């Protein structure tokens, strides 16, 4: 048995200078008001904060960010429902998992040992069935029919900044699937660290829940 049980992870793939990105947004946004003459070294944060607070979010569509997410396929089925974006995902049609073994994402909510045991045993059964089908000559796209929802997958996601805000509003909510929130809360924290102002009005509470749209004035 080569089954590997792993945890989900996220990373920002785009290489960018945060200050330059924000300054670009200010330059684009000020065209609407013909106030380019008001651009100074310290004008960016206040301008963008005002733009976001007023709901004029089309301005932030001019910049995009690409991320890499490793999670289970159940989560990616929800992610790709977001229309305004580009996706490149690990394909179960073309990837043959027999030689390297199947990887599955550990459900963090199965703390109870009995529940976790049932889940793990089921993953082993799925892996065994997949390998036997491949040995019998089935193609990966045929054998994948027995792969579980917990199968690890890797997906590259590109959204403009406005769509990232929309994504976080929906997918960090208490109503979102717990495994979705497991990755989105972590990703939102990375965005807040790398791109100030744009995501400052998203408040992550101590119990890892999202409070929105209360705006935080930190200018």
C-alpha positions in Angstrom: 0.0 0.0 0.0 1.3 3.4 -1.0 -1.6 5.5 0.3 -0.4 8.9 1.6 -2.5 11.1 3.9 -1.6 14.8 3.7 -2.9 18.1 4.8 -4.1 20.9 2.5 -1.9 23.9 1.7 -2.0 27.2 -0.1 0.6 29.5 -1.6 0.7 32.7 -3.6 2.4 32.0 -6.9 2.5 35.6 -8.3 5.7 37.6 -8.0 4.9 41.2 -7.3 5.9 44.3 -5.4 3.0 45.2 -3.1 3.6 49.0 -3.1 4.0 49.1 -6.9 0.7 47.1 -7.4 -1.2 49.5 -5.1 0.3 52.5 -6.8 -0.8 51.2 -10.2 -4.3 50.8 -8.9 -4.3 54.4 -7.7 -3.1 55.6 -11.1 -5.8 53.7 -12.9 -8.5 54.8 -10.4 -7.7 58.5 -10.5 -8.4 58.6 -14.2 -12.1 58.4 -13.3 -11.9 61.7 -11.4 -9.0 63.2 -13.4 -7.2 63.7 -10.1 -3.8 62.3 -11.2 -2.2 65.5 -10.0 -3.0 64.5 -6.4 -0.8 61.4 -6.5 1.9 61.7 -3.9 4.2 59.2 -2.1 1.6 58.8 0.7 -1.7 59.2 -1.2 -2.2 55.5 -2.3 -3.6 54.0 0.9 -6.2 56.7 1.5 -7.4 56.7 -2.1 -7.8 52.9 -2.4 -9.5 52.7 1.0 -12.0 55.3 -0.1 -12.6 53.5 -3.4 -13.3 50.2 -1.7 -15.5 51.7 1.0 -17.6 53.4 -1.7 -18.0 50.1 -3.6 -16.1 51.3 -6.7 -14.4 47.9 -6.9 -14.1 47.8 -10.7 -10.8 49.8 -10.2 -9.1 46.8 -8.5 -9.9 44.5 -11.4 -6.9 45.8 -13.2 -4.5 43.7 -11.1 -4.6 39.9 -10.7 -3.1 37.3 -8.4 -2.4 33.6 -9.0 -2.3 31.1 -6.2 -1.7 27.3 -5.9 -4.0 25.2 -3.7 -3.5 21.6 -2.7 -6.8 20.2 -1.4 -9.4 17.5 -2.0 -11.5 17.3 -5.2 -14.7 18.1 -3.3 -13.3 21.6 -2.5 -12.1 22.2 -6.1 -15.6 21.3 -7.4 -16.8 24.4 -5.5 -13.9 26.6 -6.4 -14.3 26.3 -10.1 -17.9 27.4 -9.9 -16.5 31.0 -9.7 -17.0 32.3 -13.2 -14.4 35.1 -13.4 -11.2 33.2 -13.2 -8.6 30.9 -14.9 -7.9 27.4 -13.6 -5.3 24.7 -14.3 -6.0 21.5 -12.3 -4.3 18.2 -11.9 -6.2 15.8 -14.2 -7.5 12.4 -13.1 -7.9 11.5 -16.7 -4.2 11.7 -17.5 -2.4 11.1 -14.2 -1.8 7.5 -13.4 -1.6 7.1 -9.6 -0.6 3.5 -9.4 3.2 3.9 -9.6 3.5 6.7 -7.0 0.5 5.9 -4.9 -2.7 7.8 -4.2 -2.6 10.9 -1.9 -5.7 11.9 0.0 -6.5 15.0 2.1 -7.0 14.3 5.8 -10.4 15.6 7.0 -9.6 17.7 10.0 -13.0 17.2 11.5 -12.7 13.4 12.0 -11.2 13.8 15.5 -13.1 10.8 16.8 -10.9 7.7 16.3 -13.8 5.5 15.1 -14.9 7.9 12.4 -11.3 8.4 11.3 -10.7 4.7 11.1 -13.8 4.2 8.9 -12.6 7.0 6.6 -9.0 5.7 6.4 -10.1 2.1 5.7 -12.4 3.4 2.9 -9.4 5.2 1.3 -7.4 2.0 1.3 -10.3 0.1 -0.4 -10.5 2.9 -3.1 -6.7 2.7 -3.7 -6.8 -1.1 -4.0 -9.6 -1.0 -6.4 -8.0 1.7 -8.6 -4.7 -0.3 -8.7 -6.5 -3.5 -9.7 -8.3 -1.8 -12.5 -5.1 -0.4 -13.9 -3.5 -3.8 -13.7 -6.4 -5.2 -15.6 -5.7 -2.7 -18.4 -8.1 0.1 -17.5 -7.0 3.5 -18.6 -6.6 6.2 -15.8 -9.7 8.0 -17.1 -11.7 4.8 -16.6 -10.1 3.7 -13.3 -10.7 7.1 -11.7 -14.4 6.2 -11.3 -13.5 4.5 -8.0 -11.3 7.4 -6.6 -12.7 9.1 -3.5 -13.8 12.7 -2.9 -10.9 13.0 -0.6 -8.4 12.5 -3.4 -5.6 15.1 -3.3 -5.6 17.5 -6.2 -3.6 20.6 -7.1 -5.1 23.6 -8.7 -3.7 27.0 -10.0 -6.2 29.8 -9.6 -6.0 33.3 -11.1 -8.5 36.0 -10.2 -8.4 39.8 -10.4 -8.5 41.5 -7.0 -12.2 42.2 -7.1 -13.0 38.5 -7.7 -10.6 37.5 -4.8 -12.7 39.8 -2.5 -15.9 38.2 -3.8 -14.3 34.7 -3.3 -13.3 35.4 0.3 -16.7 36.8 1.1 -18.4 33.6 0.1 -15.8 31.0 1.0 -14.6 32.3 4.3 -18.2 32.5 5.6 -19.5 30.2 8.4 -21.9 28.8 5.8 -19.0 27.6 3.6 -17.9 23.9 3.8 -15.4 23.5 6.7 -12.7 22.1 4.4 -13.1 25.1 2.1 -12.8 27.5 5.1 -9.7 25.5 6.1 -7.8 26.8 3.0 -9.6 30.1 2.4 -8.9 31.6 5.9 -5.3 30.7 5.6 -5.1 32.2 2.1 -6.9 35.4 3.1 -4.3 35.9 5.9 -1.5 35.6 3.2 -3.3 38.2 1.0 -3.7 40.6 4.0 0.0 40.3 4.7 1.1 40.8 1.1 -1.5 43.3 -0.1 -2.5 45.9 2.5 -5.7 48.0 2.2 -7.4 45.8 -0.4 -8.4 43.2 2.2 -8.2 45.2 5.4 -12.0 45.2 5.8 -12.1 41.4 6.2 -11.8 40.7 9.9 -10.7 37.2 11.0 -11.8 36.6 14.5 -10.0 34.5 17.1 -12.3 31.5 16.4 -11.3 31.7 12.7 -14.5 33.2 11.4 -14.9 36.1 9.1 -16.5 39.4 10.0 -17.5 41.5 7.0 -18.2 44.3 5.7 -17.2 46.3 8.7 -14.4 48.5 7.4 -11.2 49.0 9.5 -9.7 52.5 9.1 -6.0 52.0 9.4 -4.7 54.7 7.2 
